[in-house]
Amino acid sequence: MTGTKADDPGFASASLPRHLVRGAVGFGALVGSFALIPAVGPVSLVLLPAGLFALRGCPMCWAVGLMQTISRGRLERSCEDGQCTLTVADHGKRHSESVAAP
């Protein structure tokens, strides 16, 4: 097994700008929903679902997706005989991480 499945991107987005826009919209809506309570009252809480939708459910998942989006195509994992190695795809250097295969 080499690399990641193309049909299972995890939390990553198609591109870094798209992921950053999702974060700006999501975090902006979450912060705005609470910051606008003194000005417009509880009606501002309708921004909460929009923020959670933009972040795909949780802010931590967005942060994990940011790391996945940044590292996509740069790292390659391969597992043989119960030993997994991490390869930097651009430079061909091997960083051996001895981890148990799942």
N, C-alpha and C positions, 0 to 999 in steps of 0.2 A: 504494500500500500504506500503510495507516494503522494505527498501534497494533500490538498483538501478537495472535497467533492465540489464540483461546480454548481450542483443543484442544492447544496446546503451551505449558504454563505454565513450562517450564524447570525450575528447582529450587524454585520458590515453592510455598508451602502454601496451602490454602484460606483460612486466617485467621492473623493474627499470634499469638494465644494458642496455636493448634495447633502452629505452627512453634516457638514457644518451649518448649512441652512436649516436642516431639520432640528439641530441643537438650538440654534438661535430662536427659531419659532417656538419650540417646545419649552425651553427655559424662560423665554420672554413671556409666554402665556401663563406659565406657572407663577412667576414673580408678579406679573401684572394682575393676576386674579386676586392676590392678597394685597398688593399695593393700592389697588383701586377701591378697596372696600370703604375707606373714609370718604371718597369722592362720590361713588355711585351706589354704595351699599352692597348687600349680598348678591345683587344681580351680577356683579363682577365675577362671581364664582362659576359662571358658565364658561369661563376661559379654562378652567381646570381640565375638563375632558379633552378640549382641543390640545392643550399642552401634553397631556399623557398620550394622546393619539400620535402626536408628532414625535414623541420620544419612544414610541412603540411599547408603552406600558411602564417603563421605569427609567429614571435617570442613570442608574448604574449600568443598565443594559446599553444605553447610548454611549457611555464611556468605554465599555468593552468593545462595542462596535467601532468606535473611533480608532482604537488600537488595531483591531482587525483590518479596518480599511487602510490604515497607514502601512501595515506590514504585508498586505496582500501582494503576492507576486515576488516578494523579496526573500521569504523564508520558505524552505521546503523540508518537510518531515518524511523520513522513510524508516520503516520498521522491518527488520529481518531477524529471525531466530530469537525473538523476545527482546531485542535491543533496538532502541530507537535513536536515530541521529538527526540532528538539525543541520541543514545545509543552507548557507547563504547563496541564493540562486544567482545573484549578480556577479559575485567574485569567485565562486566555486570553493570557498574555504569551508572546511568541515569543523563544526563544533560538536564534539561528541557529548551527548547527554545520555547517560545510561539510566533509562527509565524502564519500568516494567510495561510491557505491551498490554493493552486492555483485552 
